[in-house]
C-alpha cells in the first residue's frame, strides 16, 4: 500500500510557518502533491527544497506570487514533466507529472473562473486540454492517478449550499459538465468509498465557514477507470490547519 496526499496550501511559505514540514514528517506520504505554492524555488528555504526523506519538484508561474505546484516524492521517478505543452497554460505552473513503473502521478491546480468571463473561458479551455492530455497518458496502459484542486464542486452533495451557488463559478452548469466528462474515464475516488454528504475540502475563511462546516469539496483524487481496482481508500483530512483547503488522501494498492 502507498499513501498519497494532496493539499492546496494557499502559499507554501506561509504554510511552512504554520507547521507544514512537521505535518509532512508526521504523515509520511509516499507522494504529496501541493497546489497554489505562490513561490519560485529561489524564494524557498532549504528545508522546503530538501526535506528529510524526500525529493521535491517545483513548477512556478511566470507571474510572481501566483499559482504554482510542487510534488514531494519518497522515491525517484522514472521521469518528470511539466505542463501540457501548451504555453498559455504552462506559464502558470499548474501541472507536474511523475512517472513510476506502474503509474503516472499527475498533480494539477485547475484555474479559478471567478475573476472575469475571460478567466472562466480560460478555465474551461484548461479542462479541455487536461482531458486531451490525460487521454494520451491512459493510452500508454499504466494507471493514471490525478490529484489536486479542481476548483469545481461536481454534484449538489459536494457543497453545503448548492441552491445559493448555482450561478457562481465553481458550481456553474458548464463547469460541472466538464467534470461529467472527466468521470466518463476517471473515477472520483472519494465517492467510491464515501457516498454521503457533508464532506468538504474548502471553506471561506472570511465568514468562518469552517467552524460551521459550510464548505465545498473542490479537491479530488482521480484514477482511470481501467485501474480503479487499485484504489484501497480515499479520504479527507479536515483536522489539518494552515490553509483554506484541507489535505486529501488516497491509498494505492
C-alpha positions as a Markdown table, in Angstrom:
| # | Residue | x | y | z |
|---|---|---|---|---|
| 1 | Unk | 0.0 | 0.0 | 0.0 |
| 2 | Unk | 1.2 | 3.5 | -0.8 |
| 3 | Unk | -0.2 | 6.6 | 0.9 |
| 4 | Unk | -0.7 | 9.6 | -1.5 |
| 5 | Unk | -1.7 | 13.0 | -0.3 |
| 6 | Unk | -2.7 | 16.3 | -1.9 |
| 7 | Unk | -3.1 | 19.8 | -0.5 |
| 8 | Unk | -3.8 | 23.3 | -1.7 |
| 9 | Unk | -1.7 | 25.1 | 0.8 |
| 10 | Unk | -2.6 | 28.7 | -0.3 |
| 11 | Unk | 1.1 | 29.7 | -0.2 |
| 12 | Unk | 3.9 | 27.3 | 0.6 |
| 13 | Unk | 6.0 | 29.9 | 2.5 |
| 14 | Unk | 3.0 | 30.7 | 4.8 |
| 15 | Unk | 2.3 | 27.0 | 5.2 |
| 16 | Unk | 5.9 | 26.4 | 6.3 |
| 17 | Unk | 5.5 | 29.0 | 9.1 |
| 18 | Unk | 2.3 | 27.2 | 10.2 |
| 19 | Unk | 4.0 | 23.8 | 10.6 |
| 20 | Unk | 3.8 | 22.3 | 7.1 |
| 21 | Unk | 7.0 | 20.4 | 7.4 |
| 22 | Unk | 6.0 | 18.9 | 10.8 |
| 23 | Unk | 2.8 | 17.8 | 9.2 |
| 24 | Unk | 4.7 | 16.2 | 6.3 |
| 25 | Unk | 7.0 | 14.4 | 8.7 |
| 26 | Unk | 4.1 | 13.1 | 10.8 |
| 27 | Unk | 2.1 | 11.9 | 7.7 |
| 28 | Unk | 5.0 | 10.4 | 5.8 |
| 29 | Unk | 3.2 | 10.0 | 2.4 |
| 30 | Unk | 4.8 | 8.2 | -0.5 |
| 31 | Unk | 3.8 | 11.2 | -2.7 |
| 32 | Unk | 2.4 | 14.6 | -1.9 |
| 33 | Unk | 1.0 | 16.9 | -4.5 |
| 34 | Unk | 0.9 | 20.6 | -3.4 |
| 35 | Unk | -1.1 | 23.3 | -5.2 |
| 36 | Unk | -1.0 | 27.1 | -5.1 |
| 37 | Unk | 2.6 | 27.3 | -3.9 |
| 38 | Unk | 2.8 | 31.0 | -4.9 |
| 39 | Unk | 6.6 | 30.9 | -4.9 |
| 40 | Unk | 9.7 | 30.3 | -7.1 |
| 41 | Unk | 12.3 | 27.8 | -5.8 |
| 42 | Unk | 14.8 | 30.6 | -5.3 |
| 43 | Unk | 12.4 | 32.0 | -2.7 |
| 44 | Unk | 12.2 | 28.8 | -0.6 |
| 45 | Unk | 14.1 | 27.6 | 2.4 |
| 46 | Unk | 16.5 | 24.6 | 2.2 |
| 47 | Unk | 14.1 | 22.7 | 4.4 |
| 48 | Unk | 11.3 | 23.0 | 1.9 |
| 49 | Unk | 13.5 | 22.2 | -1.1 |
| 50 | Unk | 15.2 | 19.3 | 0.6 |
| 51 | Unk | 13.1 | 17.9 | 3.4 |
| 52 | Unk | 14.4 | 14.8 | 5.1 |
| 53 | Unk | 13.4 | 11.7 | 3.1 |
| 54 | Unk | 12.0 | 13.4 | 0.1 |
| 55 | Unk | 12.9 | 14.6 | -3.4 |
| 56 | Unk | 11.0 | 17.7 | -4.4 |
| 57 | Unk | 9.8 | 19.0 | -7.8 |
| 58 | Unk | 8.6 | 22.6 | -8.4 |
| 59 | Unk | 6.7 | 24.4 | -11.1 |
| 60 | Unk | 6.3 | 28.2 | -10.7 |
| 61 | Unk | 4.1 | 30.6 | -12.5 |
| 62 | Unk | 5.7 | 33.4 | -14.6 |
| 63 | Unk | 3.5 | 35.8 | -12.6 |
| 64 | Unk | 5.0 | 36.4 | -9.2 |
| 65 | Unk | 3.2 | 35.1 | -6.1 |
| 66 | Unk | 0.6 | 33.2 | -8.1 |
| 67 | Unk | -0.5 | 29.6 | -8.8 |
| 68 | Unk | 2.3 | 27.1 | -8.8 |
| 69 | Unk | 2.6 | 23.4 | -7.9 |
| 70 | Unk | 5.1 | 21.0 | -6.2 |
| 71 | Unk | 5.5 | 17.3 | -5.6 |
| 72 | Unk | 7.3 | 15.7 | -2.6 |
| 73 | Unk | 8.4 | 12.1 | -3.5 |
| 74 | Unk | 10.0 | 9.4 | -1.4 |
| 75 | Unk | 11.3 | 7.6 | -4.4 |
| 76 | Unk | 12.9 | 8.9 | -7.6 |
| 77 | Unk | 10.6 | 8.8 | -10.5 |
| 78 | Unk | 11.5 | 7.3 | -13.9 |
| 79 | Unk | 10.5 | 10.6 | -15.5 |
| 80 | Unk | 9.2 | 14.1 | -14.6 |
| 81 | Unk | 7.4 | 16.5 | -16.9 |
| 82 | Unk | 5.7 | 19.9 | -16.5 |
| 83 | Unk | 2.6 | 21.2 | -18.2 |
| 84 | Unk | 0.6 | 20.1 | -21.2 |
| 85 | Unk | 3.0 | 21.5 | -23.8 |
| 86 | Unk | 0.6 | 24.5 | -24.3 |
| 87 | Unk | 2.3 | 27.8 | -23.4 |
| 88 | Unk | -0.8 | 29.7 | -22.3 |
| 89 | Unk | -1.5 | 27.1 | -19.6 |
| 90 | Unk | 2.1 | 26.0 | -18.8 |
| 91 | Unk | 3.1 | 29.6 | -18.0 |
| 92 | Unk | 1.0 | 29.4 | -14.8 |
| 93 | Unk | 2.9 | 26.4 | -13.3 |
| 94 | Unk | -0.2 | 24.3 | -12.8 |
| 95 | Unk | 0.9 | 20.7 | -13.7 |
| 96 | Unk | 3.6 | 18.3 | -12.7 |
| 97 | Unk | 3.6 | 14.6 | -13.9 |
| 98 | Unk | 5.8 | 11.9 | -12.3 |
| 99 | Unk | 6.2 | 8.6 | -14.0 |
| 100 | Unk | 6.7 | 5.4 | -12.0 |
| 101 | Unk | 7.0 | 1.8 | -13.2 |
| 102 | Unk | 3.2 | 1.1 | -12.6 |
| 103 | Unk | 1.5 | 4.5 | -12.7 |
| 104 | Unk | 1.6 | 8.2 | -13.6 |
| 105 | Unk | 1.1 | 10.7 | -10.8 |
| 106 | Unk | -0.5 | 14.0 | -12.1 |
| 107 | Unk | -0.5 | 16.9 | -9.6 |
| 108 | Unk | -2.6 | 19.7 | -11.0 |
| 109 | Unk | -4.1 | 23.0 | -9.9 |
| 110 | Unk | -7.0 | 23.9 | -12.1 |
| 111 | Unk | -7.8 | 27.6 | -12.7 |
| 112 | Unk | -10.5 | 29.6 | -10.8 |
| 113 | Unk | -13.0 | 31.1 | -13.1 |
| 114 | Unk | -14.3 | 33.9 | -10.9 |
| 115 | Unk | -12.2 | 36.9 | -11.9 |
| 116 | Unk | -13.9 | 37.6 | -15.3 |
| 117 | Unk | -15.7 | 35.9 | -18.2 |
| 118 | Unk | -12.2 | 35.6 | -19.9 |
| 119 | Unk | -10.9 | 33.6 | -16.9 |
| 120 | Unk | -14.0 | 31.4 | -16.9 |
| 121 | Unk | -13.3 | 30.6 | -20.6 |
| 122 | Unk | -9.6 | 30.0 | -19.7 |
| 123 | Unk | -10.7 | 27.5 | -17.1 |
| 124 | Unk | -13.0 | 25.7 | -19.5 |
| 125 | Unk | -10.2 | 25.6 | -22.1 |
| 126 | Unk | -7.9 | 24.2 | -19.5 |
| 127 | Unk | -10.3 | 21.5 | -18.7 |
| 128 | Unk | -10.4 | 20.5 | -22.4 |
| 129 | Unk | -6.6 | 20.5 | -22.5 |
| 130 | Unk | -6.5 | 18.4 | -19.4 |
| 131 | Unk | -8.9 | 15.8 | -20.8 |
| 132 | Unk | -6.9 | 15.5 | -24.0 |
| 133 | Unk | -3.6 | 15.2 | -22.1 |
| 134 | Unk | -4.9 | 12.5 | -19.8 |
| 135 | Unk | -6.3 | 10.5 | -22.7 |
| 136 | Unk | -2.8 | 10.4 | -24.1 |
| 137 | Unk | -1.5 | 9.2 | -20.7 |
| 138 | Unk | -4.1 | 6.5 | -20.3 |
| 139 | Unk | -3.4 | 5.2 | -23.8 |
| 140 | Unk | 0.0 | 4.1 | -22.5 |
| 141 | Unk | -1.5 | 1.5 | -20.4 |
| 142 | Unk | -0.3 | 2.4 | -16.9 |
| 143 | Unk | -2.6 | 3.6 | -14.1 |
| 144 | Unk | -3.1 | 7.4 | -14.1 |
| 145 | Unk | -3.7 | 9.0 | -10.8 |
| 146 | Unk | -4.7 | 12.7 | -10.7 |
| 147 | Unk | -4.8 | 14.8 | -7.6 |
| 148 | Unk | -5.4 | 18.5 | -7.0 |
| 149 | Unk | -7.7 | 21.4 | -6.6 |
| 150 | Unk | -10.2 | 21.1 | -9.4 |
| 151 | Unk | -11.9 | 24.3 | -8.4 |
| 152 | Unk | -15.4 | 22.9 | -9.1 |
| 153 | Unk | -17.9 | 21.0 | -7.0 |
| 154 | Unk | -19.3 | 18.2 | -9.1 |
| 155 | Unk | -22.7 | 17.5 | -7.6 |
| 156 | Unk | -25.1 | 19.1 | -5.1 |
| 157 | Unk | -23.8 | 16.8 | -2.5 |
| 158 | Unk | -20.4 | 18.4 | -2.9 |
| 159 | Unk | -21.2 | 21.7 | -1.4 |
| 160 | Unk | -23.2 | 22.8 | 1.7 |
| 161 | Unk | -25.4 | 25.4 | -0.2 |
| 162 | Unk | -25.9 | 24.3 | -3.8 |
| 163 | Unk | -29.1 | 26.3 | -4.5 |
| 164 | Unk | -27.4 | 29.6 | -3.5 |
| 165 | Unk | -24.4 | 28.9 | -5.7 |
| 166 | Unk | -26.0 | 27.8 | -8.9 |
| 167 | Unk | -24.9 | 31.0 | -10.7 |
| 168 | Unk | -21.4 | 31.2 | -9.1 |
| 169 | Unk | -18.2 | 29.9 | -10.6 |
| 170 | Unk | -17.2 | 26.6 | -9.1 |
| 171 | Unk | -20.7 | 25.3 | -9.5 |
| 172 | Unk | -21.8 | 26.6 | -12.9 |
| 173 | Unk | -23.5 | 24.1 | -15.2 |
| 174 | Unk | -20.8 | 24.4 | -17.9 |
| 175 | Unk | -18.0 | 23.7 | -15.3 |
| 176 | Unk | -19.9 | 20.7 | -13.8 |
| 177 | Unk | -20.4 | 19.4 | -17.4 |
| 178 | Unk | -16.7 | 19.1 | -17.8 |
| 179 | Unk | -16.5 | 17.1 | -14.6 |
| 180 | Unk | -19.1 | 14.8 | -16.0 |
| 181 | Unk | -16.8 | 14.3 | -19.0 |
| 182 | Unk | -13.8 | 13.6 | -16.7 |
| 183 | Unk | -15.8 | 10.9 | -14.9 |
| 184 | Unk | -16.5 | 9.1 | -18.1 |
| 185 | Unk | -12.9 | 7.9 | -18.0 |
| 186 | Unk | -11.9 | 8.6 | -14.4 |
| 187 | Unk | -13.4 | 7.6 | -11.0 |
| 188 | Unk | -13.8 | 10.2 | -8.3 |
| 189 | Unk | -12.1 | 8.0 | -5.7 |
| 190 | Unk | -13.6 | 9.7 | -2.7 |
| 191 | Unk | -17.1 | 8.8 | -3.9 |
| 192 | Unk | -16.1 | 5.1 | -4.3 |
| 193 | Unk | -15.8 | 4.9 | -0.5 |
| 194 | Unk | -17.9 | 7.8 | 0.8 |
| 195 | Unk | -21.4 | 8.3 | -0.8 |
| 196 | Unk | -22.6 | 10.5 | 1.9 |
| 197 | Unk | -22.7 | 14.3 | 2.1 |
| 198 | Unk | -21.2 | 16.8 | 4.5 |
| 199 | Unk | -17.6 | 16.2 | 3.4 |
| 200 | Unk | -15.8 | 19.3 | 2.2 |
| 201 | Unk | -12.2 | 20.4 | 1.4 |
| 202 | Unk | -12.5 | 24.2 | 1.2 |
| 203 | Unk | -14.2 | 26.8 | 3.4 |
| 204 | Unk | -14.4 | 30.6 | 3.1 |
| 205 | Unk | -12.1 | 32.0 | 5.8 |
| 206 | Unk | -13.7 | 35.4 | 5.8 |
| 207 | Unk | -17.0 | 34.0 | 7.0 |
| 208 | Unk | -15.5 | 31.5 | 9.4 |
| 209 | Unk | -17.4 | 28.9 | 7.4 |
| 210 | Unk | -15.0 | 26.1 | 8.5 |
| 211 | Unk | -16.3 | 26.3 | 12.1 |
| 212 | Unk | -19.8 | 25.7 | 10.8 |
| 213 | Unk | -18.7 | 23.2 | 8.0 |
| 214 | Unk | -20.3 | 25.3 | 5.3 |
| 215 | Unk | -17.9 | 24.2 | 2.6 |
| 216 | Unk | -17.2 | 22.9 | -0.8 |
| 217 | Unk | -15.5 | 19.7 | -2.0 |
| 218 | Unk | -13.1 | 21.1 | -4.6 |
| 219 | Unk | -10.1 | 18.8 | -4.2 |
| 220 | Unk | -10.0 | 15.3 | -5.7 |
| 221 | Unk | -8.1 | 12.2 | -6.2 |
| 222 | Unk | -9.0 | 10.6 | -9.6 |
| 223 | Unk | -7.9 | 7.3 | -11.1 |
| 224 | Unk | -8.6 | 6.0 | -14.6 |
| 225 | Unk | -11.5 | 3.5 | -14.6 |
| 226 | Unk | -9.3 | 0.7 | -16.0 |
| 227 | Unk | -7.3 | 0.8 | -12.8 |
| 228 | Unk | -9.9 | 1.8 | -10.2 |
| 229 | Unk | -9.5 | -1.6 | -8.5 |
| 230 | Unk | -6.1 | -0.3 | -7.3 |
| 231 | Unk | -7.9 | 2.2 | -5.0 |
| 232 | Unk | -7.8 | 0.9 | -1.4 |
| 233 | Unk | -9.1 | 4.1 | 0.3 |
| 234 | Unk | -9.8 | 7.8 | -0.3 |
| 235 | Unk | -10.4 | 10.3 | 2.4 |
| 236 | Unk | -10.3 | 13.9 | 3.6 |
| 237 | Unk | -8.1 | 15.2 | 6.5 |
| 238 | Unk | -10.2 | 18.1 | 7.8 |
| 239 | Unk | -8.3 | 18.5 | 11.1 |
| 240 | Unk | -5.2 | 19.8 | 9.2 |
| 241 | Unk | -5.0 | 23.5 | 9.6 |
| 242 | Unk | -2.9 | 26.2 | 7.8 |
| 243 | Unk | -4.9 | 26.8 | 4.6 |
| 244 | Unk | -8.5 | 27.5 | 3.4 |
| 245 | Unk | -8.3 | 24.0 | 2.0 |
| 246 | Unk | -7.6 | 20.8 | 3.9 |
| 247 | Unk | -5.5 | 17.9 | 2.6 |
| 248 | Unk | -7.0 | 14.8 | 1.0 |
| 249 | Unk | -5.6 | 11.3 | 0.9 |
| 250 | Unk | -5.6 | 8.2 | -1.3 |
| 251 | Unk | -4.3 | 4.7 | -0.6 |
| 252 | Unk | -2.9 | 2.9 | -3.7 |
| 253 | Unk | -2.8 | -0.9 | -3.6 |
